[in-house]
Amino acid sequence: MSADSTVSHAELGAVLTELRVGVGASDLHGSLAGYLCAGGHASAADWLDRLALETDAAGSRPALLDRLFGECRAQLEDPDLGFQPLLPDEDRPLPERAEALVEWCRGFLGGMGLAGVAQGHALSEDGAEILRDFGTIAGSHFELDDAEEDENALSEVVEFIRIGVLLLHGELNAAPLRKTLH
């Protein structure tokens, strides 16, 4: 999937503002990723309903929302591990990108909850730790002092989230092993 064909944070933000959905682009993408990661069943036609989101728009939904659903699902299932949380472009101010990451994590945890993954869900030790770390990030407010150091730190946290999502997706969507009697 080329970067040119993917839905951008700015595009999604504009559509969400127009539709008056009440959530930001990162929050929505995080919710969708969390829902799908946790095994939630949805289609391009009903995923907003599954996330309990309503729009003020009359008539048809923008095709961009269907594209977002398809891209998110494809990225989660990509054998080349191409998943990326949807965040503002790197030319946006660092505080804006850091806050979007916090919102993304909040959305992700909410989406997982809507799909039925509760705190007591049987996750591996690593999976449970990843969720705890996401919860810590979701409750964070980043103190930004040194632009270069902060930029590197944000990049590391984004990569941690990316890999964590893929590990959780693999764990929660693994096909059960079939027992064979010989």
N, C-alpha and C positions, 0 to 999 in steps of 0.2 A: 504494500500500500504506500503510495508516494505521499510525501508531506503536503503536496499541492492539493490532493484530493480529500484530505482530512478536514473535519470541521474545526475551525479555529475558536479559541476562547472568545475573541472579540465578536465573531459571527454569532455564536451561541448567545452571548450576553445581549446582543442587540435583539435577537428574536425573543428571548425571555422577557426583556423589558417591554417589547411590543405586545406580547401576549399577557403581560402582568401575572406571571406565574408565581412570583413572590420568593424565588430562590435565585441565587447567582449561578453562573456557568460552572464554576468549580464544584459547588455544592451539588448541583444536578448531576454532573458527570460522576462525582464520587458516589452519589446515591445509586445511580444506575450500575456502576461498576460493583459496588457492594452487593446489590441485589442479585446481579448475575453471578458474581463470584460465589455467593452463598447458595447457588442452585435455584434461585427464584425463576419461576416460569413466566415468561412474557413474550410478546411479539411486538413488532414495530408498531402495530396498531393500538396496543393496549398498555404499553409500558408506563406511560404517565399515570394512568389509572392505578396500576399496581403499586406505584410509588406514592399514591394518595395525593396527586397533584392535579389541580384544576387550572384551566386557563380562562381568561375573560374573552377569548377570541371566538367570534361566531364563524361558522363555516368550517372549511377544511384546515387542517394543521399544516404548518410549513414542512416541506420535504426535508429540510435540514434536521428536524427531530428524528425522522425515520433514518436518515443517514447516520446520525449520532448513535442511535441504537445499534445499527448494523456494524459500524466501526468499532464500537466498544466491545461487542460480542466477538467480532473477528480478532481484535487485539488480544482479548483474554485467551482465546483458543489458538493463537498464533504459535506454531512450533518453534519459530525463531525468537520468541519472547519479546514481541514488538509492542507490548502494552506500555502506554504512557498516561499518567494522570493529566487531565486537561487543565492546564494552568495558563496564565497570561504569558505572552511572548517575552523573551529575554530582554527586549528593549524597554519593557515596562519597569517602573521603579521597583527596587528590591522590596520595600515594605508592602507594596501591593501584591507582589508574587508570594511573599511569605504569608500574608493573610489569606490569600487564595488557597495555599497549601493547607492551612488550618481548616478552612471551610471544606476543602475536598475531603479531608479525613473525617470531619463531622458527618458529611453526607455519606461517606463510605460506611461508617458504623451504623448510621440510620438505615441505609439500604440493606445491610446484612440483617439487621433486626427485623425489617419488614419481610425478609425472606425466611425468617424463622430461626436464625442463628442467635441463640441467647447466650448469655454469659456462661451458663452451665453446659453449653453444647460440648460434646466430646471432640475436642481438638487435640492434636498432638501438643506436646510441651512447647515446641517451636511455634506452632500456630497460635496457641494461647498467648505466648509472649509477644508475638507480632500484634495481635489485637490489643493487648495492654499498651504497647508502644504507640499504636495508632490513637488510642484513647488519650495518652499523654500529649501527643502532638495536637489532637483536637482541642485540648484544654489549654494550649499554650498561647503565649503572646511573646513573640520574638523581640528581644532587645538587639537592636542593630547599631553597632558602633564603628566597625571597621569594614568598609565596603568590600575589599578584596576577600578578607577572611569570612565575612558574612555570606558573600556570593558562593564561596567554596562550601561553606557549611550547608547552605540551602541546596546546592547541587547534590551533596551527599545524602541529605534527608530525602530528596525527591527520588534518588536511586534506591534508597532503603525502602521507600513506599512502593516503588515499582516492583521490586523483587518480592517484597512481602505480599503484595496483591497476587502475584503469580504463584507463589508458594501456597497461599490460602486457596486460590482457585483450584490448583492441582489437588490439594488435600480434600476440599469439600466436593469436588466433582469427579473424584476417582471412581472408576467403575469397580463395583464390588468383585472380589475374586471369586471365581467359581470353583467349588470343590468337586474334584473328580474321584470317584471310587474306582479302585482297580481290583 
